[in-house]
Amino acid sequence: MPSDIAPSPAKVSAPRSTSFPLSDPTITMLGGLIVVAAAIFSALAPSRFLSGDTLRAIAFQMPELGILSLAMMVPLMSGGLNLAIIATANLCALVMAAILTHLIQPSTPPLIIAAVIVLALLAGLVTALGIGSLTGAIVAFFGVHPILVTLGTMTLVKGTSVLATSGTVIGGFPPAILFLGNGSFFGIPVSLMLLILCAAVVAVILSHAPFGVSVRLIGSNERATRYSGVATEWVLVGVYVLSSLLCWVAALVMMARFNSASAGYAESYLLVTILAAVLGGVDPFGGFGRVLGLLLSLLLLQVISTGFNLLGFSPYLTAAIWGITMILAILIALLRDQWLVRFLRPSPAESAALQTRNPEP
Amino acid sequence: MRDFLGRAVHRHDVQIGAIVLLMLAFFGMLSPGFLTLGNFADLLETYSVMAIMAAGLLVVLISGGIDISFEAIAAVSQFLVATILVRFGGNWFVAFSLAGLFGASLGAVNALLIYYLRAISVIVTISTMTFYFSILMFVTQGRSIYNLPNWFTSDLSFLSVPFPVMVAAVALVLTLFILSRLTIGRQIYGLGGNPEAAKRMGCNIVGLQCFAYGYSGFMAAIAGIVQAHRVEEVVPYALIGRELDVLAAVVLGGASLAGGIGTVSGTVLGILLLAVLQNGLTLLGVSSYSFGLVTGVVILASVSATAYTAKRQRKRSIRHAI
């Protein structure tokens, strides 16, 4: 990250608890904003906003952006960034799409179709692994800034997709794949289940696995982590591999939803994923962040977009509001931190009293 | 003399310059149409808009920040100026002054948000980019402006140097002058190199940041006008989405994302590298679909090589110290 200048006093972070979600100020703030947004939209469009259709729209639209945001969150936690997520997802989708459409004819027996689907999934997985290892290796072993590396891999991966397809779209998949994007299971969309599964896996990895702890430590202070005996290089490779694997899952959802794959899908999501992660309380300098915060920020963005859509506003206005929401969230966090500092710092009289009670030896 | 050469070989812009020369020779041998004056005029004209934007972005990178919003600023200023020119008329002076004013103001907003919200520049400029561009699309509904005044679209080349190339040259020379001769330029290097030290030296941090981001917005808006002159129309979404291409060119030219490092000569060479590569490949009959692949490989190779040399030099200097 570029070194930005904070005016004095030095940046003070609010206390971050890992025990109980509600004590995390970011979670409370996002929860409050969601309630406020939902209340406003319910008041403005009572019959339409509070309906099953709205919930279903939110549930079907969130997973794609959500899984991609998780793919952005993991490198952010390590103090990096992955600009190549969309390009990676598109290339994975194209590889899988090419295999599915070439090897499956209308007359293919079901067993072979199943085998081809497994083959396609594996090919997509290998593609993601390859891109992730390349990115991670350059970041870790050459020490290049992640923005630069992923700028390069983004151009390279997208270039590969464009060259391979000449800008065309590959479409027409078997129903099993389409089910991932459009099907429901007990009324819950399969894609939403995939998002929740990915979120749970990432949350467990980041907060409980040794790898996740190393990632957060690297985000806080890479050199100190290395000196304390963590193989930071390999952890960084792992960060970008995990990010790319999440892109592969996102690729599956995207393929299924559009019933096609192309080099240029979802490009506008790239910067939105960064917004969603930072709005969700992920520290862009690395080290701090919770998956729950990310999910809440996604829900907030989705509620705003669905509500505005119902009120008949242009999608561009929604995007503008997303930008303002981001700035507002930064402002609220800043004011909150300043307030906490004032609240937690004892007044001169108090500190004098403390001194007399506990005299320094 | 040998000492001078030895030091020159390790300089980033000399290395990039050598690569550009090698490529010129390579493409010159393979394709007869490459080393012609006409081709070079075309090449420079095509990349002049990018060069003007790169000049502005370079200043922000040196100051230790990053600007993602400049293409959105260019699109907004382009649209505002074109609307005013179509409705009230004007001349080139009015066009450039208005564009500069709009661009610098929108850029300064970035700096104020970054300073007073103590936020990281990537996040703030992504937010403002989203905001500026969405509002533009909301207001225009994506409609283009075609009825630009005749004086605006007429050919202005002088001694067969195209007008965009002249503007780009002025922009680059101005940036060079500010960065190397003016106090504010040196202070911006100081700010990027060590913000704390710059603050204790008495630099006005918020003023410097306003200048850097304002300058980036200013140059972007000028580039927007030049682009509208080139293509003879204003399309709201024509410029957006190329932020990272310009960033790639400036970074190829040796500017560091950590701040404090970067030169105008390097930036020019970074753009030339991309321009010569793409132009040469086109003349060789390579499909334009392969540009992304080639550009990606060049970026990865360049940044890896730079970082690897830096790492090795650091290790060597530590060994010397021991």
Interface residues (C-beta under 8 A of the other chain):
Chain A: M1 P2 S3 D4 I5 A6 P7 K11 L81 L83 I138 F142 G143 V144 H145 I147 L148 V149 L151 G152 T153 M154 T155 L156 V157 K158 G159 T160 V162 L163 S166 G167 E267 L271 V272 I274 L275 V278 P284 F285 S314 Y316 L317 T318 A319 A320 W322 G323 I324 M326 I327 I330 L331 L334
Chain B: L61 G64 G65 I66 I68 L113 I114 Y115 L117 R118 A119 I120 S121 V122 I123 V124 I126 S127 T128 M129 T130 F131 F133 S134 I135 M137 F138 Q141 L191 G192 P195 K199 I205 V206 Q209 G241 L244 L247 A248 V251 L257 A258 G259 S287 Y289 S290 F291 G292 L293 V294 T295 G296 V297 I299 L300 V303 S304 T306 A307 Y308 A310 K311
